[in-house]
């Protein structure tokens, strides 16, 4: 916990003025940047507007930020090595794994999910609001049941089925089947 607090103190000067950290987890951060794998140990912070990764390194730091509106998927998991969160943002897959503090993980996940559901609609580069591509109309009333078949029509349909069975069994030729079927259909 002491290392998490120390990293939070080091990261705060890099946040926007007035930006607060709502939740944070410490672990190992994996991402693909321009097709190359990148792995760093640090913290992932949830602020009101974005997720921020911060890692201290010799002579400097790494800082990456992902606005909630750019996050298309958010997942969580747990295995023998600890908890992990994975999300997709702006074409990048980001994975924070080996999170050992279950309480911090629970608070972080709850905060991120709340922010993802509250977020404004995603926008395209020129400020156009992204509209859903598929709209589902509300379900209408079920279609009416088909009218009941008369006894005569039902017997004709049964006769056609029997003809089909005889044709498949090889008792009737193609020509005999077609002729008799046409006669029965004409009576419908």
C-alpha positions as CSV (number, residue, x, y, z in Angstrom):
1,X,0.0,0.0,0.0
2,X,2.9,2.3,0.8
3,X,4.2,2.0,-2.8
4,X,0.7,2.8,-4.2
5,X,0.5,5.9,-2.1
6,X,4.0,7.0,-3.1
7,X,3.2,6.6,-6.8
8,X,-0.1,8.5,-6.4
9,X,1.8,11.4,-4.8
10,X,4.3,11.3,-7.7
11,X,1.5,11.1,-10.3
12,X,-0.8,13.9,-9.0
13,X,1.4,16.8,-10.4
14,X,0.8,15.3,-13.9
15,X,-3.0,15.4,-13.6
16,X,-5.1,18.2,-14.9
17,X,-5.7,21.1,-12.5
18,X,-8.5,20.1,-10.1
19,X,-8.6,16.5,-11.4
20,X,-9.1,14.1,-8.6
21,X,-8.2,10.4,-8.3
22,X,-11.4,8.5,-7.5
23,X,-9.8,5.0,-7.4
24,X,-6.4,3.4,-8.1
25,X,-4.8,0.0,-8.5
26,X,-1.1,-1.1,-8.6
27,X,0.1,-3.8,-10.9
28,X,1.8,-4.6,-14.2
29,X,0.6,-2.7,-17.2
30,X,0.6,-4.4,-20.7
31,X,-0.3,-2.6,-23.9
32,X,0.3,-2.9,-27.6
33,X,1.6,0.4,-28.9
34,X,1.9,0.6,-32.7
35,X,2.1,-3.2,-32.9
36,X,4.8,-3.6,-30.2
37,X,4.3,-5.1,-26.8
38,X,5.0,-2.8,-23.8
39,X,5.1,-4.0,-20.1
40,X,5.6,-1.6,-17.1
41,X,4.9,-1.7,-13.4
42,X,2.9,1.2,-12.0
43,X,-0.6,2.4,-11.1
44,X,-3.8,2.8,-13.0
45,X,-5.9,5.7,-11.7
46,X,-9.6,6.4,-12.4
47,X,-10.4,10.1,-12.5
48,X,-13.8,11.7,-13.3
49,X,-12.9,11.9,-17.0
50,X,-10.3,9.3,-17.8
51,X,-8.1,6.4,-16.9
52,X,-4.5,7.3,-16.3
53,X,-1.5,5.0,-16.1
54,X,1.6,6.2,-14.3
55,X,4.9,4.5,-13.8
56,X,8.1,5.9,-12.4
57,X,11.3,5.0,-14.2
58,X,15.0,5.8,-13.9
59,X,15.3,9.5,-14.7
60,X,11.6,10.1,-15.6
61,X,8.2,8.6,-15.8
62,X,5.6,7.1,-18.2
63,X,2.1,8.5,-18.3
64,X,-0.7,7.3,-20.6
65,X,-4.3,8.5,-20.5
66,X,-7.6,7.1,-21.9
67,X,-10.8,9.1,-22.0
68,X,-13.8,7.1,-20.9
69,X,-15.6,8.1,-24.1
70,X,-12.8,6.3,-26.1
71,X,-13.1,3.0,-24.2
72,X,-15.1,0.5,-26.1
73,X,-14.8,-2.5,-23.8
74,X,-13.9,-3.1,-20.2
75,X,-13.3,-6.5,-18.6
76,X,-12.1,-7.8,-15.3
77,X,-10.7,-11.2,-14.2
78,X,-8.9,-13.1,-11.4
79,X,-6.4,-15.9,-11.5
80,X,-3.7,-17.3,-9.2
81,X,-1.4,-14.3,-9.9
82,X,-4.1,-11.8,-8.8
83,X,-6.7,-9.6,-10.4
84,X,-6.6,-7.9,-13.8
85,X,-8.5,-5.4,-15.9
86,X,-8.5,-5.2,-19.7
87,X,-10.0,-2.5,-21.9
88,X,-9.9,-1.4,-25.5
89,X,-9.4,2.3,-26.2
90,X,-8.7,4.1,-29.5
91,X,-7.6,0.8,-31.1
92,X,-5.2,-0.2,-28.3
93,X,-5.7,-3.2,-26.0
94,X,-4.6,-2.3,-22.4
95,X,-4.2,-4.9,-19.7
96,X,-3.3,-4.2,-16.0
97,X,-2.5,-7.5,-14.3
98,X,-1.1,-8.9,-11.1
99,X,-3.3,-6.5,-8.9
100,X,-3.1,-8.0,-5.4
101,X,-5.3,-5.6,-3.4
102,X,-8.8,-7.0,-3.8
103,X,-10.4,-4.0,-2.1
104,X,-8.7,-1.4,-4.3
105,X,-9.6,-3.6,-7.3
106,X,-13.3,-3.7,-6.3
107,X,-13.4,0.1,-5.9
108,X,-11.5,0.7,-9.1
109,X,-13.9,-1.5,-11.2
110,X,-17.0,0.0,-9.6
111,X,-15.7,3.5,-10.3
112,X,-14.8,2.7,-14.0
113,X,-18.1,1.0,-14.7
114,X,-20.0,3.9,-13.2
115,X,-18.0,6.4,-15.3
116,X,-18.4,4.4,-18.5
117,X,-22.2,4.3,-18.1
118,X,-22.3,8.1,-17.3
119,X,-20.1,9.2,-20.1
120,X,-21.2,11.5,-22.9
121,X,-21.8,10.1,-26.4
122,X,-18.6,9.3,-28.3
123,X,-17.6,11.9,-30.9
124,X,-15.7,11.6,-34.1
125,X,-12.6,13.8,-34.8
126,X,-14.7,16.7,-36.2
127,X,-17.1,16.7,-33.3
128,X,-19.8,14.6,-34.9
129,X,-21.8,12.6,-32.4
130,X,-21.6,8.8,-33.1
131,X,-25.1,7.5,-33.5
132,X,-25.9,3.8,-33.0
133,X,-25.8,2.0,-36.4
134,X,-28.8,-0.2,-35.7
135,X,-32.1,0.8,-34.1
136,X,-34.4,-1.9,-32.9
137,X,-38.1,-1.1,-33.2
138,X,-40.2,-2.1,-30.2
139,X,-41.9,-5.5,-30.6
140,X,-45.3,-5.3,-32.2
141,X,-48.2,-7.6,-31.6
142,X,-47.7,-11.2,-32.6
143,X,-49.0,-12.1,-36.1
144,X,-52.5,-13.6,-36.1
145,X,-52.6,-17.4,-36.2
146,X,-53.2,-18.9,-39.7
147,X,-56.9,-19.7,-40.4
148,X,-57.7,-23.3,-39.6
149,X,-57.6,-25.7,-42.6
150,X,-60.8,-27.2,-43.7
151,X,-61.1,-31.0,-43.5
152,X,-60.8,-31.2,-47.3
153,X,-57.7,-29.0,-47.5
154,X,-56.1,-31.0,-44.6
155,X,-56.7,-34.3,-46.4
156,X,-55.2,-32.9,-49.7
157,X,-52.1,-31.8,-47.8
158,X,-51.8,-35.2,-46.2
159,X,-52.2,-36.8,-49.6
160,X,-49.3,-34.6,-51.0
161,X,-47.1,-35.7,-48.0
162,X,-47.9,-39.4,-48.7
163,X,-47.1,-38.9,-52.4
164,X,-43.7,-37.3,-51.3
165,X,-43.0,-40.4,-49.2
166,X,-43.8,-42.7,-52.0
167,X,-41.7,-40.7,-54.4
168,X,-38.7,-40.8,-52.0
169,X,-39.2,-44.6,-51.5
170,X,-38.9,-45.0,-55.3
171,X,-42.5,-46.3,-55.7
172,X,-43.5,-43.2,-57.9
173,X,-41.4,-41.9,-60.8
174,X,-40.6,-38.1,-61.0
175,X,-43.2,-37.7,-63.7
176,X,-46.0,-39.6,-61.7
177,X,-45.2,-37.6,-58.6
178,X,-45.3,-34.3,-60.4
179,X,-48.5,-35.1,-62.2
180,X,-50.4,-36.2,-59.2
181,X,-49.1,-33.4,-57.0
182,X,-50.2,-30.8,-59.6
183,X,-53.7,-32.4,-59.6
184,X,-53.9,-32.2,-55.8
185,X,-52.6,-28.6,-55.6
186,X,-55.2,-27.5,-58.2
187,X,-57.9,-28.7,-55.8
188,X,-56.7,-26.4,-53.0
